[in-house]
Structure formats: C-alpha cells, structure tokens
C-alpha cells in the first residue's frame, strides 16, 4: 500500500507539472517580446505551438501507453518536458521559443496521459472517481502555480530561471519514476483499430455524456476566460491583478471539490455531480451577466469553479470506464483532444458574439447551453442512465 501511494503521488506531481507549463510563460510575454522583437501575432503563434502536438499526438500517445506501458511513456514525456524547457531557457529567438514550446507540448501530452492512466490503474476498488478527482485537483494547482512560478522567479533570478527550474524538476521526477515504478508486464494486445475503439467508446451511453461534457465544458471555460476579463474591465473598471485574483479564486474552489465530486460519483452514481455541475455552470455564467459589483463577480466565478469541477469529476471517470482497462491510455488521449477542441472553439465563438452583440449575449447563450445540457442529460438518464 505505501508503495502504491508513492507511485500515485509521483504521477499526480507529474500532472501538476504538465498543467503548470500552460501558464508558466504568460507573465513573461512582455520580456519575450522585447528579447525576440516579435509582434503580438507571432507571440500568439508561439504559444499556440504548445497545443499543436497535444492535438496531433494524443491519440497515438494514448495507444502507446496501452501497448508499451505507462512507465516508459511517463519517463519519455518528462524528459521531453525538461528538454523543451532547457531550449527555451537558452534561446534568444522566436524560433527557439517555438521549438521549445513544441517539445514541451509533446512531452506534456505523453506524461499527462500516462500519469492519469497510472492513477486510474492503481485506484482502490470503488474509489476510481475520487482518485481521478485528486488528479484533476492537481491540474488546478498547476494552473495556479504556473503563472506565479514564472513571474516571481523570473523577477528574482532572470528570464531563464523558471524554465531551468521546470527542467530540473522534470528531470528529477523522471529519475524517480525510473527508480521506483516497477517494470510492467507485457500488456494484452488490443486487436480493435484505434479509431474503431474511439467510435465505440464515445458512442456508448456514458461515452456520449463524457464526450459532451468534456467538449462543452472546455468550450464554456474558453468563453468565460475570453469574455469575463474584457467585461470586468469595461463594466467594473477592475485592474488586471484583481481580475487575475478572481480567476484564481475560481481555480481555488475547483481544486478541493474535484476529489469530493469524484467520491460522490463513486458512492451514489456520477449522474448527480454531472447534473449539479452543469446546472451550477449555468447559474454562474448567468450571474456574470447580472453582477454589478466585484463581490458579485467573485461569487459568480467561485460558482463557476465549483460547477466545472463537479462536471469533470463525473465526465472523466465516465470516459475512463467507457474505454476500459485495456484501452485506458487511449481514453485519456481522447480526453486531451476533446478538451483541446472545446477550449479552442470557445474563444472563437465568444469573439463572434462580442462582435455581433455584447458580453451579456455571450453570457446568456452560454448559460442557456449549460442549462440545456443538464436538461438533456437528465432526460436521457431516465431511459439509459450511465452506470457509476
């Protein structure tokens, strides 16, 4: 038991590292612009490069986790994360930054898939949702710590410092994984082609629900992260730091609720946290539309964090169960792609709504979508309730 807990703790740490990389670079953009002379468009492209391998390679990486085991993929992903971070630390050019971000993205996709599969593999009987919830909490912690680590260490120690720190931590964790994780037995080969397996899993009752929540939830997050800062600045004249703190509050609520939502799903079925999460998302986004004070915005974003946490505490275990033990790695590869797709579409839709209407239009349509999703899921569950 202690060894199992140690292995899970290391996997969770790897998940936090992967998530921290997303926001690590954000506070450093002004210095990168100065160092490289890049314009805003080029800087945006350099950040988007990180997501490209996540989208393109997640399915084959997930398949590799099932075919060759979690351990080699986790080690390889951490090594690539370290290499990409080191490349950014020593680069003074935009090309070097983009290459480093691409390598980071590849490594992050590999280690994130493998680490989540490890957490699920080693979950105690009847506690898979709670275990996955702990892993999801690590993603929230990484989201909070990434920008803080990047900004503070760069100010104190220089531009290269945060990337060298990530390089060192990733290398250390890779060595620990190599030393502690036991060699894996040869896995049973899956004869079903990957695309057929994906289609079958995502069309099952729990697979459809998980897919819809993963894409829709990420899309809602993209809308809120795009619209709310602009709206809070214009409507309440809030500074960037205050807006950042309000979003940090949302993540801070998300983190502790993820394991609780997972435990709720383990004990009473995942439909409860799924419906509650979607309904809470609808209420939170509607509150953003009517909030006229900073306190109201804080309440709305705290509720948003709670709803997002509960919805994904149901969706991720559902997707895990839809793929099953033999194709769990592929399932987490699919989750990566679904989330990336939703998160990419959300800001685009939000931008169109702002062009043709207003923030309130974006808020109310998003709230209506969340409410409709909850209603459809509740109606469908009466006939084919997803199993817990």
ZIQUIUR-V478119 format. One record per run of one state. SS is the DSSP state (@ for helix, = for strand, . for the rest). FROM is the first residue (numbers start at 0). LEN is the number of residues. If there is no record, write none. Layout:
[[SS;FROM;LEN] [SS;FROM;LEN]]
//
This chain:
[[.;0;1] [@;1;23] [.;24;1] [@;25;11] [.;36;3] [@;39;29] [.;68;1] [@;69;21] [.;90;3] [@;93;28] [.;121;6] [@;127;30] [.;157;3] [@;160;20] [.;180;13] [@;193;10] [.;203;1] [@;204;32] [.;236;3] [@;239;29] [.;268;1] [@;269;21] [.;290;3] [@;293;30] [.;323;1] [@;324;32] [.;356;2] [@;358;25] [.;383;5]]
//
